[in-house]
Amino acid sequence: MADIVSLLLPFFGLILIGYIAAKATKQPAEALGWLNTFIIYAALPALFFKLVSRTPIEELTRVDFIATDIAATYAVFILLFAIGRLLRGNSLADCTIQSFAGAYGNIGYLGPGLALLALGEGAAVPVALIICFENALHFVVAPALMAAAGDDKRSASRLIADIARKVGLHPFILSTTLGFAVAALHLDQPLAFQRLVDYLAQAAAPCALFAMGVTLALRPLKRIPAEISYIVPAKLILHPIAVFVSLTAIGGFEPVWIQAAVLLACLPTATNVFVIGQQYGVWQERASATILITTVFSVVTVSLWLIVVRSGLLPLQLFP
């Protein structure tokens, strides 16, 4: 238990420090803008580039791993969508945000730091692949469903062009793609450039976790949605179970890849879910509440998963 605490304390401690700092200084939300810009456009892209570019290309082309992980994630998405639409009679737009709340984890901000800290450098590649491909698909699915719901007034051609631009030019995806190219071509990176990338990458986790704490402090809990009763268990329990069962049933993956994928699935709802809701004026306050509640409860679910991993009792292949 002591080693689990030593892993989680600096991780969630940084979130707590950010939360306390925001409450104590009472800075406006706009004050976080440049830190978020640094994280999204410099620190995290540098980390993803570093992880991918220094990995043998054969490890980067595991289409079976990505397909299985995404299938498990979207199985949870579809289940929540069906519950919201068929059982609760929610609108298509509401169902979209609710489903993302239960399937879109905070993998970009929280994933790299925690996975590398808990599982070591072996988790680097699966983490980078999951973040790149899941984010790319989410960027496609969200506007497409909102257009179907009638909340996106852009023409079909404009919508497709905007989606392609958002996916193709996102810093996480650009940096990962560049890392793929460097790894495939076996390009030597100048020492000065490597040091710059390393310097930026080292800042990614502390800055992202601090910013996460500040964001939680600036987004008070105003309304607890009824849907939280099944969205929170879906995100923190069902999602990691679905990923674990899918990957172990398929088999053939390194244990650390499975462990990293499930660890990322344990993470709370992504702040991007609130951003999507805000963009379309749908389920905003309730998305904010879901992010806060899942973040608090993820302390328990992440801890339990790490305890299970450290116990060595978890079967990493269901079928021989």
TORLO-107898 format. One record per residue: residue number from 0; residue in one letter; x, y, z of N, C-alpha, C in turn. Coordinates in pm, whole numbers, plus 50000, padded with zeros to 5 digits. Atoms other than C-alpha are relative to their C-alpha. Example, Ala and Ser with C-alpha at 12.3 -4.5 7.8 and 13.67 -1.06 7.14 Angstrom:
2
PT   nr  rest     nX     nY     nZ    caX    caY    caZ     cX     cY     cZ
PT    0     A  50089  49881  50000  51230  49550  50780  50090  50120  50000
PT    1     S  49918  49881  49994  51367  49894  50714  49923  50109  50073
This chain:
320
PT   nr  rest     nX     nY     nZ    caX    caY    caZ     cX     cY     cZ
PT    0     M  50082  49879  50000  50000  50000  50000  50086  50127  50000
PT    1     A  49914  49882  49991  50285  50238  50077  50050  50044  49864
PT    2     D  49949  49962  50132  50418  50222  49721  49888  50060  49915
PT    3     I  50113  49941  50072  50068  50299  49585  49983  50145  50042
PT    4     V  50011  49863  49949  50048  50604  49809  50112  50087  49945
PT    5     S  49887  49922  50051  50393  50714  49696  49982  50035  49852
PT    6     L  50029  49971  50140  50272  50694  49334  49892  50105  49986
PT    7     L  50118  49915  50017  49940  50869  49383  50014  50137  50067
PT    8     L  49991  49874  49926  50041  51138  49631  50053  50115  49914
PT    9     P  49955  49889  50086  50252  51346  49389  49903  50029  49887
PT   10     F  50091  49983  50113  49999  51289  49113  49877  50082  50040
PT   11     F  50119  49928  49956  49680  51390  49294  50037  50119  50088
PT   12     G  49955  49886  49922  49882  51619  49518  50015  50125  49915
PT   13     L  49987  49886  50090  49959  51843  49221  49863  50057  49963
PT   14     I  50137  49953  50027  49588  51859  49138  49949  50078  50121
PT   15     L  50045  49933  49877  49517  51952  49502  50068  50135  50016
PT   16     I  49928  49873  49990  49786  52221  49498  49938  50104  49905
PT   17     G  50065  49909  50094  49628  52373  49187  49865  50046  50050
PT   18     Y  50133  49967  49947  49286  52360  49349  50012  50103  50113
PT   19     I  49983  49909  49886  49408  52528  49669  50050  50137  49953
PT   20     A  49947  49874  50052  49605  52790  49475  49890  50085  49938
PT   21     A  50110  49927  50064  49296  52884  49273  49904  50057  50103
PT   22     K  50090  49953  49894  49081  52910  49585  50063  50113  50080
PT   23     A  49933  49901  49916  49343  53112  49772  50023  50133  49928
PT   24     T  49965  49878  50073  49441  53360  49501  49880  50064  49932
PT   25     K  50124  49950  50062  49093  53393  49346  50026  50069  49866
PT   26     Q  49975  49949  50135  49236  53458  49000  49883  49965  49909
PT   27     P  50108  50033  50094  48982  53474  48718  50039  49884  49910
PT   28     A  49974  50115  50086  48948  53181  48480  50092  50036  49884
PT   29     E  49918  49956  50113  49114  53386  48205  50149  49994  50032
PT   30     A  49859  50002  49961  49439  53386  48405  50066  49866  49968
PT   31     L  49947  50133  50029  49479  53016  48323  50033  49983  49851
PT   32     G  49990  50014  50145  49485  53084  47949  50138  49967  49948
PT   33     W  49866  50022  50054  49858  53102  47887  50062  49870  50048
PT   34     L  49950  50129  49952  49935  52802  48105  49940  49887  49916
PT   35     N  50063  50101  50085  49682  52596  47908  50060  50000  49860
PT   36     T  49937  49990  50131  49836  52725  47586  50136  49930  49999
PT   37     F  49869  50065  49989  50181  52613  47700  49986  49848  50006
PT   38     I  50019  50145  49984  50050  52269  47800  49959  49936  49868
PT   39     I  50060  50061  50120  49850  52204  47482  50089  50014  49878
PT   40     Y  49925  49974  50122  50084  52358  47226  50150  49977  50013
PT   41     A  49856  50018  49985  50429  52295  47375  50035  49877  50083
PT   42     A  49952  50104  49909  50469  52064  47674  49950  49860  49964
PT   43     L  50053  50133  50032  50235  51774  47593  50039  49954  49859
PT   44     P  49951  50043  50131  50318  51771  47219  50146  49956  50003
PT   45     A  49860  50040  49988  50687  51756  47312  50010  49862  50064
PT   46     L  49998  50131  49934  50616  51462  47543  49958  49890  49902
PT   47     F  50046  50101  50094  50420  51274  47275  50104  49975  49890
PT   48     F  49897  50016  50102  50687  51341  47013  50117  49920  50054
PT   49     K  49888  50071  49939  50959  51221  47249  49969  49851  50015
PT   50     L  50037  50139  49977  50772  50901  47337  49996  49920  49870
PT   51     V  50020  50073  50125  50690  50808  46978  50126  49996  49916
PT   52     S  49885  49993  50091  51001  50922  46792  50115  49909  50044
PT   53     R  49890  50083  49949  51232  50714  47013  49958  49854  50019
PT   54     T  50052  50137  49990  51030  50393  46974  50015  49931  49865
PT   55     P  49993  50074  50127  51093  50122  46710  49866  50003  49927
PT   56     I  50122  49980  50079  50841  50164  46428  49906  49880  50008
PT   57     E  50088  50118  49995  50714  49804  46457  49908  50004  50122
PT   58     E  50085  49989  49882  50578  49888  46803  49891  50104  49980
PT   59     L  50095  49891  50022  50391  50188  46663  49889  49963  49903
PT   60     T  50097  50037  50103  50189  49996  46407  49908  49888  50047
PT   61     R  50090  50101  49944  49976  49781  46639  49855  50043  49979
PT   62     V  50138  49962  50033  49646  49844  46463  49901  49918  50083
PT   63     D  50089  50083  49921  49492  49553  46655  49979  50056  50140
PT   64     F  50012  49941  49867  49565  49725  46986  49909  50123  49998
PT   65     I  50080  49878  50010  49418  50059  46880  49854  49967  49971
PT   66     A  50137  50036  50037  49111  49899  46719  49924  49940  50117
PT   67     T  50066  50064  49886  49037  49690  47027  49969  50101  50109
PT   68     D  50021  49897  49898  49079  49981  47268  49884  50093  49961
PT   69     I  50105  49909  50045  48857  50210  47060  49864  49930  49998
PT   70     A  50126  50075  50002  48593  49937  47017  49941  49992  50141
PT   71     A  50047  50008  49862  48572  49895  47396  49947  50136  50048
PT   72     T  50042  49866  49959  48550  50270  47452  49866  50038  49938
PT   73     Y  50125  49961  50066  48275  50318  47197  49885  49903  50029
PT   74     A  50107  50086  49949  48083  50018  47329  49935  50066  50121
PT   75     V  50053  49925  49885  48046  50218  47651  49924  50123  49952
PT   76     F  50065  49882  50057  47960  50528  47447  49861  49964  49947
PT   77     I  50127  50041  50061  47685  50345  47255  49899  49958  50107
PT   78     L  50089  50042  49891  47543  50190  47573  49938  50122  50069
PT   79     L  50051  49880  49934  47512  50531  47742  49908  50078  49908
PT   80     F  50085  49930  50097  47368  50682  47425  49862  49934  49995
PT   81     A  50127  50074  50005  47101  50410  47414  49918  50023  50126
PT   82     I  50071  49975  49875  47014  50460  47782  49937  50139  49999
PT   83     G  50051  49864  50002  46979  50834  47738  49887  50021  49900
PT   84     R  50097  49979  50108  46783  50813  47415  49874  49915  50018
PT   85     L  50113  50093  49999  46564  50506  47462  49931  49991  50135
PT   86     L  50060  50015  49867  46511  50487  47838  49962  50133  50063
PT   87     R  50027  49871  49936  46526  50852  47943  49939  50102  49905
PT   88     G  50061  49910  50096  46406  51015  47623  50071  50133  49984
PT   89     N  49924  49876  50014  46684  51275  47614  50020  50033  49852
PT   90     S  49977  49957  50138  46758  51477  47302  50128  49938  49947
PT   91     L  49880  50055  50063  47022  51361  47054  50124  50075  50046
PT   92     A  49886  49919  49957  47249  51649  47157  50037  49967  50145
PT   93     D  49973  50034  49860  47213  51573  47530  50064  49862  50011
PT   94     C  49946  50137  49996  47277  51203  47468  50146  49997  49955
PT   95     T  49862  49994  50049  47595  51290  47279  50096  50043  50111
PT   96     I  49912  49951  49893  47746  51491  47567  50003  49900  50116
PT   97     Q  50004  50099  49892  47630  51235  47825  50088  49879  49968
PT   98     S  49922  50117  50040  47790  50953  47629  50150  50030  50002
PT   99     F  49859  49962  49990  48118  51141  47599  50043  50010  50146
PT  100     A  49968  49989  49857  48103  51207  47975  50035  49864  50059
PT  101     G  49974  50133  49949  48105  50831  48030  50106  49922  49925
PT  102     A  49904  50076  50081  48356  50731  47762  50126  50078  49964
PT  103     Y  49886  49915  50038  48595  51026  47706  50076  50036  50126
PT  104     G  49921  49975  49880  48859  51016  47978  50099  50113  49982
PT  105     N  49904  49889  50003  49103  51291  48068  50140  49945  49970
PT  106     I  49877  50072  50035  49376  51097  47889  50114  50092  49962
PT  107     G  49895  49910  50044  49564  51395  47749  50072  50066  50116
PT  108     Y  49941  49931  49887  49619  51584  48075  50055  49904  50105
PT  109     L  49965  50085  49887  49629  51303  48328  50073  49872  49960
PT  110     G  49949  50130  50039  49729  50996  48127  50150  49985  49998
PT  111     P  49855  50023  50013  50097  51043  48038  50074  50000  50133
PT  112     G  49929  49989  49874  50215  51154  48380  49977  49880  50090
PT  113     L  50032  50110  49910  50033  50885  48576  50051  49867  49946
PT  114     A  49959  50128  50058  50107  50599  48334  50152  49982  50008
PT  115     L  49855  50010  49995  50479  50674  48315  50050  49986  50143
PT  116     L  49962  50008  49860  50501  50722  48689  49971  49863  50058
PT  117     A  50044  50127  49941  50312  50402  48770  50058  49878  49929
PT  118     L  49966  50119  50078  50417  50170  48488  50137  50008  49933
PT  119     G  49869  49986  50059  50747  50310  48360  49996  50031  49851
PT  120     E  49987  49961  50140  50875  50384  48010  49930  49902  49905
PT  121     G  50068  50097  50085  50715  50066  47874  49858  50038  49965
PT  122     A  50137  49956  50026  50377  50239  47894  49994  50115  49900
PT  123     A  49996  49878  50082  50489  50528  47672  49928  49984  49867
PT  124     V  50057  50018  50134  50390  50386  47334  49848  49979  50003
PT  125     P  50145  50016  49998  50040  50255  47419  49927  50126  50044
PT  126     V  50062  49875  49955  49962  50579  47601  49994  50100  49885
PT  127     A  49997  49906  50112  50069  50791  47303  49902  49959  49890
PT  128     L  50091  50048  50104  49872  50573  47058  49854  50022  50040
PT  129     I  50138  49983  49955  49555  50581  47268  49960  50147  49996
PT  130     I  50031  49857  49998  49570  50957  47317  49981  50053  49860
PT  131     C  50007  49950  50137  49632  51023  46949  49873  49953  49930
PT  132     F  50110  50055  50079  49371  50791  46799  49864  50023  50064
PT  133     E  50129  49974  49936  49098  50831  47060  49959  50145  49983
PT  134     N  50033  49859  50018  49119  51209  47046  49957  50029  49857
PT  135     A  50035  49977  50140  49113  51205  46667  49858  49953  49971
PT  136     L  50135  50051  50025  48798  50991  46664  49895  50084  50073
PT  137     H  50094  49916  49926  48628  51200  46933  49976  50132  49926
PT  138     F  50013  49873  50073  48698  51514  46727  49913  49985  49877
PT  139     V  50086  50027  50115  48513  51350  46437  49856  49972  50045
PT  140     V  50134  50044  49958  48221  51194  46626  49918  50114  50059
PT  141     A  50076  49894  49932  48125  51499  46836  49932  50095  49901
PT  142     P  50068  49910  50093  48060  51749  46552  49904  49928  49906
PT  143     A  50089  50075  50090  47907  51477  46333  49864  49975  50067
PT  144     L  50126  50025  49929  47647  51385  46597  49926  50130  50029
PT  145     M  50065  49871  49976  47582  51750  46680  49936  50054  49872
PT  146     A  50060  49959  50129  47521  51818  46311  49872  49921  49977
PT  147     A  50121  50082  50015  47274  51528  46306  49890  50047  50093
PT  148     A  50099  49951  49903  47104  51677  46612  49945  50136  49961
PT  149     G  50046  49869  50044  47065  52009  46432  50060  50115  50077
PT  150     D  49938  49894  49922  47283  52200  46677  50125  50057  49935
PT  151     D  49887  49948  50076  47558  52254  46421  49946  50048  49866
PT  152     K  50065  49939  50117  47444  52493  46149  50090  50008  49878
PT  153     R  49910  49994  50115  47743  52451  45920  49951  49907  49889
PT  154     S  50033  50087  50112  47695  52307  45574  50083  49873  50008
PT  155     A  49930  50128  49995  47807  51949  45513  50146  50014  49958
PT  156     S  49862  49983  50048  48115  52055  45316  50085  50078  50100
PT  157     R  49927  49920  49901  48212  52316  45574  50028  49916  50126
PT  158     L  49983  50085  49882  48160  52066  45856  50114  49902  49979
PT  159     I  49894  50097  50030  48382  51805  45689  50137  50067  49999
PT  160     A  49872  49928  50007  48652  52062  45620  50047  50042  50138
PT  161     D  49963  49957  49864  48643  52193  45978  50045  49881  50084
PT  162     I  49960  50119  49926  48661  51840  46121  50141  49957  49958
PT  163     A  49869  50039  50050  48956  51754  45897  50109  50094  50050
PT  164     R  49903  49902  49952  49131  52074  46000  50028  49981  50149
PT  165     K  49983  50016  49855  49070  52016  46371  50081  49876  50032
PT  166     V  49927  50125  49978  49196  51659  46353  50144  50013  49953
PT  167     G  49867  49995  50060  49491  51726  46124  50095  50098  50065
PT  168     L  49914  49895  49946  49617  52038  46301  50005  50001  50153
PT  169     H  49994  50002  49854  49564  51939  46664  50144  49971  50044
PT  170     P  49859  50016  49960  49900  51969  46846  50035  49858  50043
PT  171     F  49972  50136  49957  49872  51621  47002  50019  49907  49880
PT  172     I  49997  50088  50117  49807  51455  46667  50117  50037  49910
PT  173     L  49886  49956  50082  50062  51664  46478  50132  49948  50058
PT  174     S  49874  50042  49938  50337  51585  46729  50017  49849  49995
PT  175     T  49992  50146  50008  50251  51214  46734  50031  49955  49857
PT  176     T  49974  50032  50141  50245  51202  46353  50146  50027  49964
PT  177     L  49859  49967  50024  50583  51375  46338  50091  49897  50066
PT  178     G  49923  50104  49933  50713  51125  46591  50001  49870  49921
PT  179     F  50008  50118  50087  50589  50840  46367  50099  50012  49885
PT  180     A  49914  49979  50116  50776  50990  46072  50147  49987  50037
PT  181     V  49861  50007  49955  51101  51029  46266  50039  49856  50031
PT  182     A  49972  50140  49967  51077  50672  46397  50009  49913  49876
PT  183     A  50002  50081  50121  50994  50527  46055  50123  50023  49913
PT  184     L  49886  49966  50084  51278  50709  45879  50133  49989  50073
PT  185     H  49878  50015  49919  51527  50650  46162  50086  50126  49995
PT  186     L  49929  49873  50007  51619  51017  46164  50073  50029  50130
PT  187     D  49924  49958  49883  51889  51135  46399  49960  50143  50038
PT  188     Q  50040  49868  49953  51779  51430  46610  50121  50072  50059
PT  189     P  49889  49925  49943  52033  51703  46691  49990  50004  50152
PT  190     L  49997  50005  49855  52139  51698  47055  49928  50120  50062
PT  191     A  50065  49880  49945  52022  52057  47114  49848  49988  49991
PT  192     F  50143  50018  50017  51679  51971  46976  49946  49898  50101
PT  193     Q  50043  50101  49903  51656  51659  47194  49990  50059  50141
PT  194     R  50002  49939  49866  51739  51865  47502  49880  50094  50015
PT  195     L  50117  49912  49996  51469  52119  47416  49874  49918  50019
PT  196     V  50117  50087  49989  51212  51842  47370  49992  49940  50140
PT  197     D  49998  50059  49866  51319  51676  47696  49958  50104  50105
PT  198     Y  50030  49893  49904  51295  52008  47881  49851  50031  50001
PT  199     L  50144  49975  50008  50944  52074  47755  49920  49882  50053
PT  200     A  50073  50120  49958  50834  51714  47815  49998  49985  50151
PT  201     Q  49995  50010  49854  50946  51728  48178  49899  50091  50067
PT  202     A  50097  49905  49943  50710  52022  48234  49856  49957  49978
PT  203     A  50137  50034  50042  50407  51848  48083  49914  49954  50116
PT  204     A  50084  50058  49895  50281  51642  48376  49974  50099  50115
PT  205     P  50028  49908  49889  50330  51898  48660  49907  50115  49960
PT  206     C  50083  49888  50043  50178  52183  48460  49856  49956  49972
PT  207     A  50133  50048  50034  49886  51976  48333  49920  49966  50126
PT  208     L  50070  50037  49877  49800  51842  48679  49964  50124  50082
PT  209     F  50029  49874  49931  49826  52188  48838  49882  50071  49934
PT  210     A  50108  49934  50073  49601  52332  48566  49867  49928  50021
PT  211     M  50121  50078  49974  49353  52049  48624  49939  50040  50134
PT  212     G  50049  49958  49869  49327  52145  48991  49939  50138  49998
PT  213     V  50054  49865  50012  49276  52510  48906  49864  49997  49930
PT  214     T  50125  50009  50076  49006  52420  48654  49887  49948  50088
PT  215     L  50102  50054  49910  48819  52214  48914  49954  50104  50101
PT  216     A  50035  49897  49902  48832  52502  49162  49915  50110  49939
PT  217     L  50073  49892  50067  48697  52749  48906  49866  49953  49943
PT  218     R  50124  50054  50055  48411  52520  48810  49921  49934  50113
PT  219     P  50068  50054  49881  48199  52484  49127  49883  49909  49963
PT  220     L  50109  50095  50020  47939  52211  49165  49868  50070  50027
PT  221     K  50127  49929  49988  47606  52381  49097  49879  49909  49983
PT  222     R  50115  50085  50031  47385  52105  48967  50047  49857  49978
PT  223     I  49966  50142  50015  47406  51729  49006  49894  49935  49913
PT  224     P  50099  50060  50091  47237  51563  48708  49958  49861  50044
PT  225     A  50050  50134  49967  47021  51255  48755  50082  49893  49928
PT  226     E  49924  50097  50079  47229  51085  48484  50133  49961  50065
PT  227     I  49873  50028  49935  47531  51096  48714  50000  49862  50065
PT  228     S  50012  50128  49930  47400  50781  48884  50049  49883  49915
PT  229     Y  49947  50107  50084  47495  50571  48583  50119  50043  49915
PT  230     I  49884  49954  50077  47749  50789  48401  50130  49978  50078
PT  231     V  49878  50017  49920  48000  50783  48689  50044  49854  50008
PT  232     P  49956  50142  50003  47997  50401  48726  50044  49955  49862
PT  233     A  49961  50038  50136  48015  50369  48347  50142  50046  49970
PT  234     K  49866  49947  50030  48323  50592  48327  50109  49935  50083
PT  235     L  49893  50042  49909  48514  50472  48630  50007  49850  50023
PT  236     I  50002  50144  49975  48412  50105  48648  49981  49921  49869
PT  237     L  50031  50077  50121  48253  49981  48325  50103  50021  49890
PT  238     H  49904  49971  50107  48496  50155  48089  50131  49921  50018
PT  239     P  49877  50079  49986  48815  50003  48238  49977  49850  49990
PT  240     I  50029  50143  50012  48647  49662  48266  49985  49961  49853
PT  241     A  50020  50028  50143  48542  49679  47899  50133  49996  49926
PT  242     V  49868  49997  50064  48896  49772  47791  50080  49877  50040
PT  243     F  49925  50116  49952  49050  49500  48006  49951  49870  49935
PT  244     V  50056  50122  50056  48815  49226  47887  50029  49990  49851
PT  245     S  49977  50000  50144  48853  49327  47522  50145  49966  49966
PT  246     L  49859  50020  50031  49233  49339  47523  50048  49861  50042
PT  247     T  49955  50131  49955  49281  49023  47726  49933  49888  49920
PT  248     A  50068  50101  50083  49023  48832  47517  50069  49985  49865
PT  249     I  49928  50005  50128  49207  48924  47197  50137  49937  50021
PT  250     G  49870  50058  49967  49545  48847  47355  50110  50046  49907
PT  251     G  49886  49967  50084  49892  48893  47213  50062  50135  50030
PT  252     F  49946  49869  49965  49962  49228  47383  50091  49988  50121
PT  253     E  49912  49996  49883  50243  49305  47623  49920  50039  50124
PT  254     P  50075  49966  49877  50118  49317  47984  49995  50149  50029
PT  255     V  49999  49857  49969  50226  49679  48023  49908  50078  49907
PT  256     W  50092  49934  50092  50018  49776  47717  49857  49988  50054
PT  257     I  50133  50020  49943  49707  49624  47874  49984  50084  50127
PT  258     Q  50005  49923  49876  49786  49783  48209  49985  50149  49972
PT  259     A  50008  49857  50035  49836  50125  48047  49862  50035  49946
PT  260     A  50131  49973  50059  49512  50102  47848  49891  50004  50106
PT  261     V  50102  50003  49894  49306  50008  48153  50020  50118  50095
PT  262     L  49973  49884  49914  49476  50277  48363  49943  50127  49939
PT  263     L  50057  49883  50066  49379  50539  48106  49847  49996  50001
PT  264     A  50146  50013  49997  49023  50402  48100  49944  50032  50138
PT  265     C  50043  49968  49863  49006  50452  48480  49990  50150  50026
PT  266     L  49991  49857  49975  49062  50825  48443  49865  50068  49991
PT  267     P  50129  49930  49998  48783  51077  48504  49966  50064  49867
PT  268     T  50050  49937  50121  48578  51257  48243  50090  50116  49956
PT  269     A  49911  49896  50055  48783  51485  48015  49935  50137  50007
PT  270     T  50051  49863  50001  48750  51860  48044  49949  50040  49862
PT  271     N  50049  49973  50135  48697  51856  47667  49850  49976  49987
PT  272     V  50144  50025  50004  48346  51722  47736  49925  50129  50033
PT  273     F  50060  49870  49967  48260  52054  47901  50018  50098  49885
PT  274     V  49973  49909  50113  48423  52241  47612  49904  49972  49885
PT  275     I  50094  50035  50107  48209  52050  47359  49859  50046  50036
PT  276     G  50132  49957  49957  47896  52115  47563  49985  50152  49994
PT  277     Q  50003  49854  50004  47983  52484  47591  49994  50051  49857
PT  278     Q  49999  49960  50141  48050  52508  47217  49861  49995  49939
PT  279     Y  50133  50017  50058  47701  52383  47136  49887  50041  50093
PT  280     G  50102  49957  49906  47520  52517  47442  49915  49886  50052
PT  281     V  50072  50122  49960  47425  52166  47559  50063  49941  50126
PT  282     W  49960  50078  49883  47447  52005  47905  50128  50054  50065
PT  283     Q  49874  49942  49956  47716  52251  48020  50025  49983  50150
PT  284     E  49982  50009  49855  47666  52273  48398  50009  49855  50046
PT  285     R  50000  50141  49960  47595  51901  48422  50128  49931  49956
PT  286     A  49870  50053  50041  47908  51820  48223  50109  50042  50098
PT  287     S  49904  49951  49902  48105  52036  48465  49991  49921  50129
PT  288     A  50020  50078  49877  47953  51850  48761  50055  49859  49983
PT  289     T  49952  50136  50026  48036  51515  48601  50152  49994  50006
PT  290     I  49853  49994  49997  48401  51615  48554  50050  50006  50144
PT  291     L  49958  49984  49861  48431  51723  48918  49978  49871  50078
PT  292     I  50034  50120  49922  48257  51414  49061  50087  49881  49958
PT  293     T  49917  50113  50044  48444  51162  48844  50146  50020  50040
PT  294     T  49861  49975  49958  48776  51331  48928  50020  49963  50146
PT  295     V  49990  50033  49858  48709  51296  49301  49999  49848  50020
PT  296     F  50013  50144  49982  48601  50932  49274  50112  49922  49930
PT  297     S  49892  50071  50070  48886  50845  49036  50119  49974  50091
PT  298     V  49894  50028  49903  49122  50867  49332  49986  49856  50050
PT  299     V  50026  50136  49952  48958  50544  49450  50022  49898  49890
PT  300     T  49992  50100  50107  48930  50367  49114  50143  49983  49950
PT  301     V  49861  50010  50044  49285  50448  49005  50083  49926  50105
PT  302     S  49927  50067  49893  49417  50338  49344  49973  49850  49999
PT  303     L  50036  50142  50001  49226  50008  49326  50067  49928  49882
PT  304     W  49938  50063  50116  49355  49938  48975  50149  49979  50022
PT  305     L  49857  50013  49975  49714  50003  49079  50029  49892  50103
PT  306     I  49983  50106  49901  49673  49777  49380  49988  49863  49933
PT  307     V  50020  50126  50071  49543  49499  49154  50120  49970  49912
PT  308     V  49884  50019  50086  49830  49551  48909  50121  49957  50083
PT  309     R  49883  50030  49918  50091  49548  49186  49990  49864  50067
PT  310     S  50017  50131  49934  49942  49232  49336  50050  49886  49912
PT  311     G  49956  50104  50093  50037  49035  49024  49900  49889  49980
PT  312     L  50102  50104  50008  49713  48837  49043  49907  50017  49882
PT  313     L  50093  49971  50109  49545  48990  48740  50037  49918  49876
PT  314     P  49971  50075  50123  49518  48753  48439  50002  50095  49881
PT  315     L  49987  49908  50111  49640  48935  48131  49970  49931  49866
PT  316     Q  50053  50065  50119  49498  48683  47887  49888  49906  50044
PT  317     L  50116  50076  49955  49148  48542  47932  49994  49862  49936
PT  318     F  50010  50126  50071  49176  48271  47669  50137  49959  49950
PT  319     P  49868  50045  50046  49486  48060  47592  50007  49996  49848
